[in-house]
Amino acid sequence: MMSSKLVVVFSTLLALAVCAPASDKEPVAIVSQNAEVQPDGTFQWNYESADGTKQEQNGAPKPVDKEIAEVVQGSVAWTDPEGGKHQLSYVADENGFQAQGGDLPVAPEVPPQIARALEWIAQHPEPEQKKL
């Protein structure tokens, strides 16, 4: 389970990485920014900068087992120096951090021979050994 502090730290680092100006360029102006935090622990914030970078995030406490976890979801969009558009959306909850976006690496397909071997292993578990 990801703690709300870790989610906030990750989100802050992501925002800084996306918006960090290069040393030879002028700072980018923020054209809109909103933030709301409610007494019950729910929150939302968003901003847009003059270069088209946008980020938004919202979260709410959620009971998970005997604890309260912060469920967070958000998205970020930006244009790289070569003009390429990028977008990433994410959810952080009791299942961990899950990101989606066209720029994320995708694992290669499992070769058929390996898939067959894994099926065979699943169908033929090792017998339990007696403990000494």
Buried (B, 14 or more C-beta within 10 A) or exposed (E): EBEBEEBBEBBEEBBEEBBEEEEEEEEBEEEEEEEEEEEEEBBBBBBBBEEEBBBBBBBBBEEBEEEEBBBBBBBBBBEEEEEEEBEBBBBBBEEEEEBEEEEEEEEEEEEEEEEEEEEEEEEEEEEEEEEE
